[in-house]
Amino acid sequence: QVQLVESGGGLVQAGGSLRLSCASSGLIFNIMGWYRQAPGKQRNLVATVTTGGTTNYADSVKDRFTISRGNARNTVYLQMNSLKPEDTAVYYCYASRNSRDYWGQGTQVTVSS
């Protein structure tokens, strides 16, 4: 069974930084990334990265967040800088392989003002 295990969430003050990590159960995915869901809102894209290194970011996080994949290609990281209170959400690791989507359990990120 495919598992995506996230870590790195927490509470930080506005302007601070956090780094999220997600490790898969050994499979290599075509695309890995992060989505987030704030209370009462839908789940939205944060950033994705392909095995070839092509990245895609939501406009709201460009120039503040950086997505990368580990050397083993079954991990993905999200470096979040200059965090804002509006970045507060549950962040979900996402992976896609052979047209199937997989999700992690989510990790809470809270940014205080």
C-alpha positions in Angstrom: 0.0 0.0 0.0 1.3 3.4 -1.0 2.0 5.7 1.9 3.0 9.4 2.0 4.3 10.5 5.3 4.6 14.2 6.0 6.6 16.0 8.7 7.7 19.5 9.5 4.5 21.4 10.3 4.0 23.6 13.3 3.5 27.0 14.7 5.6 30.0 13.5 5.3 33.7 13.7 4.7 35.8 10.6 7.9 36.3 8.7 9.3 33.0 9.8 10.2 29.8 8.0 9.2 26.2 8.0 10.3 23.2 5.9 7.9 20.4 5.1 9.0 16.9 4.2 7.2 14.0 2.6 8.5 10.6 2.1 6.8 7.9 0.0 6.8 4.2 0.5 9.6 3.6 -2.0 7.8 4.2 -5.3 9.0 6.9 -7.7 6.2 9.2 -8.7 5.9 11.3 -11.9 4.7 14.3 -9.9 5.0 15.1 -6.3 3.9 18.2 -4.5 1.9 20.0 -1.9 -1.7 21.2 -1.6 -3.2 23.1 1.4 -6.7 23.5 2.9 -7.7 26.3 5.2 -10.7 25.9 7.5 -14.0 26.3 5.4 -12.1 26.4 2.1 -11.3 24.0 -0.6 -8.0 22.2 -1.1 -5.7 24.2 -3.4 -2.4 23.7 -5.1 0.7 25.1 -3.4 3.4 23.6 -5.6 4.4 20.6 -7.6 7.6 19.2 -9.1 8.1 16.5 -11.8 10.8 13.9 -11.9 12.5 16.1 -14.5 12.5 19.0 -12.1 9.8 21.2 -13.7 8.1 23.2 -11.0 4.7 24.8 -10.7 3.7 27.3 -8.0 0.5 29.0 -6.9 0.8 32.7 -7.5 0.3 33.4 -3.8 3.5 31.5 -2.8 5.9 32.4 -5.7 9.1 33.9 -4.5 8.5 32.7 -0.9 8.2 28.9 -1.2 10.6 26.5 -2.9 9.7 22.9 -3.8 12.4 20.3 -4.3 12.8 16.5 -4.6 15.3 14.4 -2.7 18.1 12.5 -4.5 16.2 9.3 -4.0 13.3 10.9 -5.9 10.7 9.4 -3.5 10.8 12.5 -1.2 9.6 16.0 -1.7 10.3 19.1 0.4 8.7 22.5 0.7 10.8 25.3 2.0 8.5 28.1 3.2 9.9 31.5 3.9 8.3 34.8 4.8 5.3 33.1 6.1 2.0 35.0 6.4 -1.0 34.3 8.5 -3.0 33.5 5.4 -0.6 30.6 4.8 -2.3 28.9 7.8 -3.7 25.6 6.6 -3.4 21.9 6.7 -0.7 21.0 4.1 -1.1 17.7 2.2 1.6 15.9 0.3 0.5 14.8 -3.1 1.9 12.3 -5.6 0.9 11.0 -9.0 1.9 7.8 -10.7 0.3 6.1 -13.7 -2.7 8.5 -13.6 -3.4 7.6 -10.0 -3.3 10.3 -7.2 -2.1 9.7 -3.7 -2.4 11.9 -0.6 -0.8 12.1 2.7 -2.6 12.6 6.0 -1.8 16.3 6.2 0.3 18.4 8.5 -0.9 21.6 10.2 0.9 24.9 9.6 -0.1 27.8 11.7 1.3 31.3 11.2 0.6 33.8 14.0 0.5 37.5 13.4 
